Amino acid sequence: MLDGVSSNFSKIYTSDCNNCDAICCIALDLVATDYKKPKNILCHYLKTEKRKCAIYKKRAEHGFSCCIQFECYGAGQAVTKLFHKLYGRKSTSTKIGNLKNDILVATLLTLGDKLELKYKNKIAVNSNILNALRPFLDAAITLIEERQ
C-alpha cells in the first residue's frame, strides 16, 4: 500500500498476485543472497505450470528481500488480464511472453511517473519499443484504473 494516500487510490494501485501470471518473476532482474537472475529469464523458483513461486512463504529465509519489497501497483494482473483476453490463458509463445514482459515494464514505468515510484530508475524500455507498445500499455493502465 502507498503511505499517505486515500484508501480508494491504494485499492486501485495494489498488486493481486493470485490474478497474475507472475510476470515480475520473469521480466525483472532479481538479486537475492545466493541467486542473481537477469531480466526476461524465468526465476528457477517459479512453478511454470501454475505460475506460482515455490518459496513464496519462505522468501525471507532465502534472501529474496527484492521480491518481498517489490510492488507492481496492479500492473501484473492488468497485463495478465489483457493477454488472457488477447491470446488466451494457455499461450506459450516466446514472442508473446517477451511482449508481455516488455508491457509489464512499460506499465511500471508509466505508473512510476504517475505515482513517483522509487524503483522506476531501475527499469527501462527502449523508447522505440515503448512507442510500439503504446496501445497495449494504454489498455493495461485502463484495466488498472477500472478497479475503482
Summary of the structure (lengths in Angstrom):
residues: 148
radius of gyration: 14.8
end to end distance: 15.2
largest distance: 41.1
contacts: 400
relative contact order: 0.16
helix: 54%
strand: 7%
